[in-house]
Amino acid sequence: MKTLALLSLLAVVPIWAEDPKIFRGEIADNQCAMNVHSLTRSHKEMLKGKAMGNTSESCSRMCVQHYGGHYVLQDKDNVFNLDDQERADQFAGARVKLTGTLMSSNTIHVISIEREK
């Protein structure tokens, strides 16, 4: 029975992981980044009304904390889900350099995040 469980685990989990890659972009909320309430895939429309604050940081935090959003990494054309929401929260609205491994479902396993200089 243990052998069967081990074999089925090996069939699902790859034996080697992909090498980490560097991703760059903004730590945003999925609602603005995916056009849920923004036609420009940005915080511009939401910030005009002042109800979401006056910065990308305040807008992202408001969407995550109060409207069911989650943090993503948004570059020019791509939006990646992030598996470490607590770490992403520290960089809400900031342009970052993120090191991680791209997993299935367009999710990045976060290894490190630092602000872009």
C-alpha positions as CSV (number, residue, x, y, z in Angstrom):
1,M,0.0,0.0,0.0
2,K,2.8,2.4,0.8
3,T,4.5,1.6,-2.5
4,L,1.3,2.4,-4.4
5,A,0.9,5.7,-2.6
6,L,4.6,6.6,-3.3
7,L,4.2,5.7,-7.0
8,S,1.0,7.7,-7.4
9,L,2.8,10.7,-5.7
10,L,5.7,10.5,-8.1
11,A,3.4,10.4,-11.1
12,V,1.8,13.7,-10.0
13,V,4.9,15.6,-8.6
14,P,7.8,16.3,-11.0
15,I,11.1,14.9,-9.8
16,W,12.9,18.1,-10.6
17,A,11.6,21.7,-10.2
18,E,12.1,24.3,-12.9
19,D,14.8,26.8,-12.2
20,P,13.6,30.1,-10.6
21,K,13.2,33.0,-12.9
22,I,13.1,36.8,-12.5
23,F,9.8,38.5,-13.1
24,R,9.3,42.3,-13.1
25,G,6.1,44.3,-12.8
26,E,3.7,45.8,-10.3
27,I,2.2,44.0,-7.3
28,A,-1.5,44.9,-8.1
29,D,-4.9,43.4,-7.3
30,N,-6.5,41.0,-9.7
31,Q,-9.6,43.1,-10.1
32,C,-7.8,46.1,-11.6
33,A,-5.3,44.0,-13.5
34,M,-7.9,41.8,-15.1
35,N,-10.4,44.6,-16.0
36,V,-13.0,43.6,-13.4
37,H,-13.6,47.3,-12.7
38,S,-10.9,49.0,-14.8
39,L,-10.9,49.4,-18.6
40,T,-7.2,50.2,-18.7
41,R,-5.9,47.3,-16.6
42,S,-4.7,49.8,-14.1
43,H,-5.8,51.8,-11.0
44,K,-6.6,55.0,-13.0
45,E,-10.4,54.8,-13.1
46,M,-10.7,53.7,-9.4
47,L,-8.3,56.5,-8.2
48,K,-10.3,59.2,-10.0
49,G,-13.2,58.6,-7.6
50,K,-11.0,58.8,-4.5
51,A,-13.1,56.0,-2.8
52,M,-10.2,53.6,-3.3
53,G,-7.6,56.0,-2.0
54,N,-5.1,58.1,-4.0
55,T,-2.3,55.6,-4.8
56,S,-1.9,52.2,-6.5
57,E,-1.0,50.9,-3.0
58,S,-4.2,52.0,-1.4
59,C,-6.3,50.8,-4.3
60,S,-4.8,47.4,-4.3
61,R,-5.1,47.0,-0.6
62,M,-8.8,48.1,-0.6
63,C,-9.6,45.6,-3.4
64,V,-7.9,42.8,-1.5
65,Q,-9.1,43.6,2.0
66,H,-12.6,44.6,1.2
67,Y,-13.7,43.4,-2.2
68,G,-12.4,39.8,-2.4
69,G,-9.4,40.5,-4.6
70,H,-6.0,38.9,-4.4
71,Y,-2.5,40.1,-5.2
72,V,-1.0,39.4,-8.6
73,L,2.1,40.4,-10.5
74,Q,1.2,42.5,-13.5
75,D,3.6,43.3,-16.3
76,K,2.7,44.9,-19.6
77,D,0.8,42.0,-21.1
78,N,0.7,39.3,-18.4
79,V,-1.0,38.8,-15.0
80,F,0.4,36.1,-12.7
81,N,-1.2,34.8,-9.5
82,L,1.1,34.7,-6.5
83,D,1.2,31.9,-4.0
84,D,2.5,34.1,-1.1
85,Q,-0.1,36.8,-0.5
86,E,1.4,37.9,2.8
87,R,4.7,38.7,1.2
88,A,3.0,40.4,-1.7
89,D,1.0,42.6,0.6
90,Q,4.2,44.3,1.8
91,F,4.8,45.5,-1.8
92,A,1.2,46.4,-2.8
93,G,1.2,48.9,-5.7
94,A,5.0,48.9,-6.0
95,R,7.1,48.0,-9.1
96,V,9.1,44.9,-8.1
97,K,11.7,42.4,-9.1
98,L,10.3,39.0,-8.1
99,T,12.2,35.7,-8.1
100,G,10.1,32.6,-8.4
101,T,9.1,29.5,-10.2
102,L,6.2,29.6,-12.7
103,M,3.8,26.8,-11.8
104,S,0.6,25.6,-13.5
105,S,-2.5,27.9,-13.7
106,N,-0.2,30.9,-14.3
107,T,0.8,31.0,-10.6
108,I,4.3,32.0,-9.4
109,H,5.8,30.3,-6.4
110,V,7.4,33.3,-4.8
111,I,11.0,33.0,-3.6
112,S,11.8,36.7,-3.0
113,I,10.4,40.1,-3.8
114,E,12.3,43.4,-3.8
115,R,11.4,46.9,-5.0
116,E,12.7,47.9,-8.4
117,K,15.3,50.7,-8.1
